[in-house]
Amino acid sequence: MKKIILIGRSECGKTTLTQALKGEKIHYHKTQYVNNFDVIIDTPGEYAETKQLSGALAVYGCEADVIGLLSIDLFLSTYFFVTGHVAYPKSFWK
């Protein structure tokens, strides 16, 4: 089975999606650290929002087969360069 990493800003629904995919009851839970489940890697929004933590996304991304970006267009244009089907964090280019 393939493993997916969920990346996105704070409160965009990564943990809610994780709970839904796992068949759990949906409840709000602020993710404080990377949760590495069997087939899902749930990351805190701060990892995508801050330069100091964004490198961890590359490390955890290497463990995933699929990278899922949960976002809105404003978020993508603010934090990522999007080329074709690939989004690169702007923090890597500064």
N, CA, C and O atoms as CSV, one atom per row, in Angstrom:
chain,resi,resn,atom,element,x,y,z
A,1,MET,N,N,0.844,-1.174,0.000
A,1,MET,CA,C,0.000,0.000,0.000
A,1,MET,C,C,0.897,1.246,0.000
A,1,MET,O,O,1.935,1.269,0.662
A,2,LYS,N,N,0.492,2.271,-0.740
A,2,LYS,CA,C,1.285,3.486,-0.823
A,2,LYS,C,C,1.096,4.360,0.406
A,2,LYS,O,O,0.055,4.327,1.062
A,3,LYS,N,N,2.138,5.149,0.704
A,3,LYS,CA,C,2.111,6.056,1.849
A,3,LYS,C,C,2.012,7.488,1.334
A,3,LYS,O,O,2.699,7.861,0.383
A,4,ILE,N,N,1.151,8.290,1.968
A,4,ILE,CA,C,0.960,9.691,1.568
A,4,ILE,C,C,1.380,10.611,2.706
A,4,ILE,O,O,1.130,10.327,3.877
A,5,ILE,N,N,2.025,11.719,2.343
A,5,ILE,CA,C,2.322,12.779,3.307
A,5,ILE,C,C,1.367,13.931,3.009
A,5,ILE,O,O,1.207,14.326,1.854
A,6,LEU,N,N,0.735,14.468,4.047
A,6,LEU,CA,C,-0.188,15.588,3.907
A,6,LEU,C,C,0.518,16.865,4.354
A,6,LEU,O,O,0.985,16.970,5.488
A,7,ILE,N,N,0.584,17.828,3.441
A,7,ILE,CA,C,1.277,19.092,3.685
A,7,ILE,C,C,0.311,20.237,3.424
A,7,ILE,O,O,-0.449,20.202,2.456
A,8,GLY,N,N,0.336,21.245,4.278
A,8,GLY,CA,C,-0.510,22.414,4.090
A,8,GLY,C,C,-0.410,23.333,5.290
A,8,GLY,O,O,0.198,22.993,6.306
A,9,ARG,N,N,-1.015,24.501,5.155
A,9,ARG,CA,C,-0.967,25.489,6.228
A,9,ARG,C,C,-1.758,25.009,7.433
A,9,ARG,O,O,-2.501,24.030,7.354
A,10,SER,N,N,-1.591,25.700,8.537
A,10,SER,CA,C,-2.338,25.380,9.752
A,10,SER,C,C,-3.834,25.495,9.489
A,10,SER,O,O,-4.283,26.405,8.792
A,11,GLU,N,N,-4.592,24.576,10.044
A,11,GLU,CA,C,-6.049,24.567,9.983
A,11,GLU,C,C,-6.623,24.395,8.584
A,11,GLU,O,O,-7.737,24.846,8.318
A,12,CYS,N,N,-5.876,23.746,7.678
A,12,CYS,CA,C,-6.427,23.524,6.337
A,12,CYS,C,C,-7.101,22.164,6.214
A,12,CYS,O,O,-7.702,21.876,5.179
A,13,GLY,N,N,-7.019,21.319,7.244
A,13,GLY,CA,C,-7.759,20.075,7.232
A,13,GLY,C,C,-6.945,18.806,7.098
A,13,GLY,O,O,-7.505,17.749,6.805
A,14,LYS,N,N,-5.633,18.878,7.305
A,14,LYS,CA,C,-4.784,17.688,7.179
A,14,LYS,C,C,-5.155,16.617,8.198
A,14,LYS,O,O,-5.305,15.447,7.844
A,15,THR,N,N,-5.301,17.006,9.447
A,15,THR,CA,C,-5.633,16.039,10.496
A,15,THR,C,C,-7.059,15.542,10.340
A,15,THR,O,O,-7.329,14.366,10.583
A,16,THR,N,N,-7.974,16.409,9.943
A,16,THR,CA,C,-9.357,15.989,9.701
A,16,THR,C,C,-9.409,14.962,8.582
A,16,THR,O,O,-10.112,13.958,8.696
A,17,LEU,N,N,-8.674,15.199,7.503
A,17,LEU,CA,C,-8.605,14.231,6.405
A,17,LEU,C,C,-7.990,12.918,6.887
A,17,LEU,O,O,-8.455,11.840,6.517
A,18,THR,N,N,-6.953,13.008,7.704
A,18,THR,CA,C,-6.323,11.808,8.257
A,18,THR,C,C,-7.331,10.999,9.065
A,18,THR,O,O,-7.423,9.781,8.912
A,19,GLN,N,N,-8.087,11.682,9.927
A,19,GLN,CA,C,-9.095,10.996,10.740
A,19,GLN,C,C,-10.149,10.343,9.855
A,19,GLN,O,O,-10.561,9.213,10.117
A,20,ALA,N,N,-10.590,11.039,8.810
A,20,ALA,CA,C,-11.607,10.497,7.904
A,20,ALA,C,C,-11.075,9.273,7.151
A,20,ALA,O,O,-11.778,8.271,7.021
A,21,LEU,N,N,-9.849,9.352,6.662
A,21,LEU,CA,C,-9.269,8.231,5.929
A,21,LEU,C,C,-9.070,7.006,6.809
A,21,LEU,O,O,-9.137,5.872,6.336
A,22,LYS,N,N,-8.825,7.247,8.099
A,22,LYS,CA,C,-8.640,6.140,9.043
A,22,LYS,C,C,-9.958,5.642,9.621
A,22,LYS,O,O,-9.971,4.685,10.396
A,23,GLY,N,N,-11.076,6.285,9.250
A,23,GLY,CA,C,-12.387,5.874,9.739
A,23,GLY,C,C,-12.646,6.264,11.178
A,23,GLY,O,O,-13.483,5.656,11.845
A,24,GLU,N,N,-11.942,7.267,11.663
A,24,GLU,CA,C,-12.106,7.720,13.046
A,24,GLU,C,C,-13.187,8.792,13.138
A,24,GLU,O,O,-13.554,9.414,12.141
A,25,LYS,N,N,-13.687,8.993,14.351
A,25,LYS,CA,C,-14.611,10.097,14.600
A,25,LYS,C,C,-13.831,11.396,14.418
A,25,LYS,O,O,-12.702,11.523,14.892
A,26,ILE,N,N,-14.444,12.362,13.726
A,26,ILE,CA,C,-13.776,13.634,13.452
A,26,ILE,C,C,-13.855,14.521,14.690
A,26,ILE,O,O,-14.941,14.808,15.195
A,27,HIS,N,N,-12.695,14.948,15.168
A,27,HIS,CA,C,-12.627,15.906,16.274
A,27,HIS,C,C,-11.396,16.781,16.073
A,27,HIS,O,O,-10.386,16.331,15.532
A,28,TYR,N,N,-11.489,18.038,16.514
A,28,TYR,CA,C,-10.374,18.966,16.329
A,28,TYR,C,C,-9.203,18.559,17.209
A,28,TYR,O,O,-9.356,18.270,18.396
A,29,HIS,N,N,-8.047,18.546,16.600
A,29,HIS,CA,C,-6.818,18.212,17.317
A,29,HIS,C,C,-5.688,18.971,16.636
A,29,HIS,O,O,-5.382,18.703,15.474
A,30,LYS,N,N,-5.074,19.897,17.324
A,30,LYS,CA,C,-3.943,20.642,16.762
A,30,LYS,C,C,-2.723,19.732,16.718
A,30,LYS,O,O,-2.270,19.239,17.752
A,31,THR,N,N,-2.199,19.513,15.530
A,31,THR,CA,C,-1.025,18.658,15.363
A,31,THR,C,C,0.220,19.410,15.816
A,31,THR,O,O,0.544,20.461,15.263
A,32,GLN,N,N,0.911,18.887,16.804
A,32,GLN,CA,C,2.094,19.529,17.364
A,32,GLN,C,C,3.396,18.965,16.798
A,32,GLN,O,O,4.439,19.613,16.883
A,33,TYR,N,N,3.343,17.788,16.234
A,33,TYR,CA,C,4.538,17.116,15.721
A,33,TYR,C,C,4.109,16.216,14.559
A,33,TYR,O,O,2.913,16.006,14.352
A,34,VAL,N,N,5.050,15.693,13.816
A,34,VAL,CA,C,4.736,14.820,12.684
A,34,VAL,C,C,4.184,13.502,13.212
A,34,VAL,O,O,4.800,12.853,14.058
A,35,ASN,N,N,3.024,13.116,12.707
A,35,ASN,CA,C,2.410,11.832,13.046
A,35,ASN,C,C,2.617,10.892,11.875
A,35,ASN,O,O,2.071,11.108,10.793
A,36,ASN,N,N,3.399,9.857,12.086
A,36,ASN,CA,C,3.743,8.917,11.030
A,36,ASN,C,C,2.953,7.631,11.246
A,36,ASN,O,O,3.364,6.750,12.001
A,37,PHE,N,N,1.797,7.541,10.558
A,37,PHE,CA,C,0.941,6.369,10.669
A,37,PHE,C,C,1.347,5.346,9.603
A,37,PHE,O,O,2.299,5.568,8.856
A,38,ASP,N,N,0.623,4.228,9.537
A,38,ASP,CA,C,0.958,3.173,8.573
A,38,ASP,C,C,1.028,3.688,7.139
A,38,ASP,O,O,2.014,3.448,6.443
A,39,VAL,N,N,-0.011,4.395,6.693
A,39,VAL,CA,C,-0.054,4.846,5.302
A,39,VAL,C,C,-0.205,6.362,5.162
A,39,VAL,O,O,-0.315,6.865,4.044
A,40,ILE,N,N,-0.210,7.100,6.281
A,40,ILE,CA,C,-0.390,8.556,6.253
A,40,ILE,C,C,0.650,9.213,7.140
A,40,ILE,O,O,0.886,8.773,8.265
A,41,ILE,N,N,1.279,10.279,6.624
A,41,ILE,CA,C,2.155,11.126,7.423
A,41,ILE,C,C,1.442,12.473,7.546
A,41,ILE,O,O,1.271,13.179,6.553
A,42,ASP,N,N,1.029,12.826,8.753
A,42,ASP,CA,C,0.312,14.074,9.024
A,42,ASP,C,C,1.304,15.070,9.615
A,42,ASP,O,O,1.913,14.798,10.650
A,43,THR,N,N,1.471,16.218,8.968
A,43,THR,CA,C,2.472,17.198,9.393
A,43,THR,C,C,1.815,18.456,9.959
A,43,THR,O,O,0.725,18.826,9.524
A,44,PRO,N,N,2.458,19.118,10.921
A,44,PRO,CA,C,1.941,20.395,11.417
A,44,PRO,C,C,2.027,21.475,10.329
A,44,PRO,O,O,2.956,21.474,9.522
A,45,GLY,N,N,1.069,22.380,10.315
A,45,GLY,CA,C,1.060,23.457,9.335
A,45,GLY,C,C,2.283,24.351,9.408
A,45,GLY,O,O,2.721,24.899,8.396
A,46,GLU,N,N,2.830,24.498,10.594
A,46,GLU,CA,C,4.002,25.359,10.767
A,46,GLU,C,C,5.197,24.879,9.950
A,46,GLU,O,O,6.076,25.675,9.619
A,47,TYR,N,N,5.243,23.600,9.624
A,47,TYR,CA,C,6.345,23.074,8.817
A,47,TYR,C,C,6.316,23.658,7.402
A,47,TYR,O,O,7.366,23.861,6.792
A,48,ALA,N,N,5.132,23.923,6.887
A,48,ALA,CA,C,5.004,24.513,5.557
A,48,ALA,C,C,5.074,26.039,5.595
A,48,ALA,O,O,5.325,26.675,4.572
A,49,GLU,N,N,4.855,26.622,6.763
A,49,GLU,CA,C,4.765,28.071,6.886
A,49,GLU,C,C,6.063,28.744,7.311
A,49,GLU,O,O,6.206,29.955,7.139
A,50,THR,N,N,7.010,27.995,7.860
A,50,THR,CA,C,8.234,28.618,8.349
A,50,THR,C,C,9.472,27.988,7.714
A,50,THR,O,O,9.559,26.774,7.529
A,51,LYS,N,N,10.404,28.842,7.394
A,51,LYS,CA,C,11.635,28.406,6.734
A,51,LYS,C,C,12.434,27.429,7.602
A,51,LYS,O,O,12.993,26.459,7.089
A,52,GLN,N,N,12.489,27.676,8.886
A,52,GLN,CA,C,13.289,26.845,9.780
A,52,GLN,C,C,12.782,25.404,9.857
A,52,GLN,O,O,13.572,24.486,10.078
A,53,LEU,N,N,11.496,25.198,9.681
A,53,LEU,CA,C,10.919,23.856,9.797
A,53,LEU,C,C,10.656,23.186,8.448
A,53,LEU,O,O,10.403,21.982,8.397
A,54,SER,N,N,10.713,23.946,7.365
A,54,SER,CA,C,10.321,23.397,6.065
A,54,SER,C,C,11.239,22.280,5.575
A,54,SER,O,O,10.805,21.435,4.793
A,55,GLY,N,N,12.476,22.257,6.009
A,55,GLY,CA,C,13.392,21.193,5.603
A,55,GLY,C,C,12.922,19.826,6.068
A,55,GLY,O,O,13.203,18.816,5.422
A,56,ALA,N,N,12.211,19.790,7.182
A,56,ALA,CA,C,11.689,18.514,7.683
A,56,ALA,C,C,10.691,17.906,6.707
A,56,ALA,O,O,10.560,16.684,6.639
A,57,LEU,N,N,9.981,18.748,5.946
A,57,LEU,CA,C,9.039,18.223,4.962
A,57,LEU,C,C,9.759,17.426,3.883
A,57,LEU,O,O,9.245,16.413,3.408
A,58,ALA,N,N,10.945,17.879,3.496
A,58,ALA,CA,C,11.726,17.143,2.502
A,58,ALA,C,C,12.159,15.789,3.052
A,58,ALA,O,O,12.135,14.787,2.338
A,59,VAL,N,N,12.550,15.761,4.309
A,59,VAL,CA,C,12.986,14.515,4.942
A,59,VAL,C,C,11.822,13.530,5.025
A,59,VAL,O,O,11.952,12.377,4.613
A,60,TYR,N,N,10.693,13.977,5.552
A,60,TYR,CA,C,9.527,13.095,5.666
A,60,TYR,C,C,8.945,12.776,4.292
A,60,TYR,O,O,8.397,11.693,4.087
A,61,GLY,N,N,9.058,13.706,3.359
A,61,GLY,CA,C,8.569,13.463,2.005
A,61,GLY,C,C,9.267,12.300,1.329
A,61,GLY,O,O,8.677,11.624,0.486
A,62,CYS,N,N,10.514,12.063,1.689
A,62,CYS,CA,C,11.263,10.930,1.122
A,62,CYS,C,C,10.684,9.593,1.561
A,62,CYS,O,O,10.897,8.582,0.893
A,63,GLU,N,N,9.963,9.571,2.661
A,63,GLU,CA,C,9.352,8.338,3.153
A,63,GLU,C,C,8.006,8.061,2.498
A,63,GLU,O,O,7.453,6.972,2.651
A,64,ALA,N,N,7.473,9.043,1.765
A,64,ALA,CA,C,6.137,8.914,1.184
A,64,ALA,C,C,6.212,8.572,-0.302
A,64,ALA,O,O,7.169,8.922,-0.994
A,65,ASP,N,N,5.181,7.883,-0.768
A,65,ASP,CA,C,5.037,7.595,-2.191
A,65,ASP,C,C,4.251,8.696,-2.894
A,65,ASP,O,O,4.424,8.933,-4.089
A,66,VAL,N,N,3.378,9.373,-2.128
A,66,VAL,CA,C,2.512,10.419,-2.664
A,66,VAL,C,C,2.602,11.631,-1.756
A,66,VAL,O,O,2.593,11.496,-0.533
A,67,ILE,N,N,2.690,12.827,-2.354
A,67,ILE,CA,C,2.690,14.072,-1.585
A,67,ILE,C,C,1.356,14.762,-1.815
A,67,ILE,O,O,1.027,15.145,-2.938
A,68,GLY,N,N,0.592,14.917,-0.742
A,68,GLY,CA,C,-0.709,15.576,-0.824
A,68,GLY,C,C,-0.620,16.982,-0.272
A,68,GLY,O,O,-0.295,17.181,0.899
A,69,LEU,N,N,-0.912,17.968,-1.130
A,69,LEU,CA,C,-0.915,19.365,-0.701
A,69,LEU,C,C,-2.353,19.800,-0.462
A,69,LEU,O,O,-3.147,19.875,-1.400
A,70,LEU,N,N,-2.686,20.083,0.778
A,70,LEU,CA,C,-4.002,20.613,1.107
A,70,LEU,C,C,-3.855,22.117,1.173
A,70,LEU,O,O,-3.115,22.643,2.004
A,71,SER,N,N,-4.562,22.804,0.297
A,71,SER,CA,C,-4.319,24.237,0.216
A,71,SER,C,C,-5.471,24.956,-0.460
A,71,SER,O,O,-6.425,24.355,-0.954
A,72,ILE,N,N,-5.332,26.269,-0.456
A,72,ILE,CA,C,-6.161,27.140,-1.269
A,72,ILE,C,C,-5.192,27.866,-2.194
A,72,ILE,O,O,-3.993,27.902,-1.919
A,73,ASP,N,N,-5.678,28.433,-3.261
A,73,ASP,CA,C,-4.789,29.082,-4.230
A,73,ASP,C,C,-3.911,30.147,-3.595
A,73,ASP,O,O,-2.739,30.274,-3.947
A,74,LEU,N,N,-4.466,30.914,-2.664
A,74,LEU,CA,C,-3.689,31.951,-1.995
A,74,LEU,C,C,-2.507,31.339,-1.257
A,74,LEU,O,O,-1.400,31.877,-1.294
A,75,PHE,N,N,-2.740,30.219,-0.590
A,75,PHE,CA,C,-1.661,29.543,0.133
A,75,PHE,C,C,-0.577,29.094,-0.836
A,75,PHE,O,O,0.608,29.317,-0.590
A,76,LEU,N,N,-0.972,28.466,-1.929
A,76,LEU,CA,C,0.024,27.984,-2.891
A,76,LEU,C,C,0.876,29.124,-3.423
A,76,LEU,O,O,2.100,29.009,-3.484
A,77,SER,N,N,0.242,30.214,-3.805
A,77,SER,CA,C,1.014,31.314,-4.383
A,77,SER,C,C,1.871,32.024,-3.340
A,77,SER,O,O,2.879,32.638,-3.690
A,78,THR,N,N,1.491,31.950,-2.073
A,78,THR,CA,C,2.253,32.595,-1.013
A,78,THR,C,C,3.469,31.781,-0.605
A,78,THR,O,O,4.543,32.345,-0.394
A,79,TYR,N,N,3.323,30.475,-0.490
A,79,TYR,CA,C,4.382,29.642,0.069
A,79,TYR,C,C,5.083,28.721,-0.929
A,79,TYR,O,O,6.143,28.177,-0.619
A,80,PHE,N,N,4.503,28.535,-2.136
A,80,PHE,CA,C,5.071,27.572,-3.069
A,80,PHE,C,C,5.220,28.149,-4.468
A,80,PHE,O,O,4.427,28.989,-4.891
A,81,PHE,N,N,6.249,27.688,-5.186
A,81,PHE,CA,C,6.350,27.879,-6.626
A,81,PHE,C,C,5.696,26.651,-7.234
A,81,PHE,O,O,6.084,25.528,-6.911
A,82,VAL,N,N,4.728,26.833,-8.094
A,82,VAL,CA,C,4.047,25.689,-8.702
A,82,VAL,C,C,4.457,25.589,-10.159
A,82,VAL,O,O,4.309,26.543,-10.922
A,83,THR,N,N,4.977,24.421,-10.543
A,83,THR,CA,C,5.382,24.157,-11.916
A,83,THR,C,C,4.757,22.839,-12.337
A,83,THR,O,O,5.100,21.790,-11.792
A,84,GLY,N,N,3.845,22.877,-13.298
A,84,GLY,CA,C,3.170,21.653,-13.718
A,84,GLY,C,C,2.446,21.026,-12.553
A,84,GLY,O,O,1.559,21.648,-11.968
A,85,HIS,N,N,2.810,19.793,-12.201
A,85,HIS,CA,C,2.181,19.078,-11.095
A,85,HIS,C,C,3.051,19.067,-9.846
A,85,HIS,O,O,2.809,18.283,-8.929
A,86,VAL,N,N,4.062,19.932,-9.802
A,86,VAL,CA,C,4.997,19.942,-8.677
A,86,VAL,C,C,4.966,21.307,-8.008
A,86,VAL,O,O,4.985,22.334,-8.687
A,87,ALA,N,N,4.919,21.322,-6.674
A,87,ALA,CA,C,4.978,22.565,-5.901
A,87,ALA,C,C,6.241,22.536,-5.044
A,87,ALA,O,O,6.448,21.619,-4.249
A,88,TYR,N,N,7.079,23.554,-5.219
A,88,TYR,CA,C,8.318,23.654,-4.453
A,88,TYR,C,C,8.164,24.728,-3.400
A,88,TYR,O,O,7.754,25.841,-3.730
A,89,PRO,N,N,8.482,24.439,-2.125
A,89,PRO,CA,C,8.399,25.483,-1.095
A,89,PRO,C,C,9.327,26.654,-1.418
A,89,PRO,O,O,10.503,26.458,-1.727
A,90,LYS,N,N,8.785,27.875,-1.343
A,90,LYS,CA,C,9.584,29.067,-1.612
A,90,LYS,C,C,10.734,29.209,-0.619
A,90,LYS,O,O,11.765,29.798,-0.945
A,91,SER,N,N,10.564,28.675,0.587
A,91,SER,CA,C,11.615,28.800,1.595
A,91,SER,C,C,12.914,28.115,1.157
A,91,SER,O,O,13.988,28.491,1.628
A,92,PHE,N,N,12.842,27.126,0.273
A,92,PHE,CA,C,14.056,26.469,-0.218
A,92,PHE,C,C,14.823,27.363,-1.178
A,92,PHE,O,O,16.019,27.163,-1.387
A,93,TRP,N,N,14.148,28.352,-1.767
A,93,TRP,CA,C,14.772,29.191,-2.795
A,93,TRP,C,C,15.263,30.533,-2.256
A,93,TRP,O,O,15.857,31.306,-3.008
A,94,LYS,N,N,15.036,30.828,-0.992
A,94,LYS,CA,C,15.456,32.115,-0.427
A,94,LYS,C,C,16.846,32.034,0.151
A,94,LYS,O,O,17.359,33.026,0.668
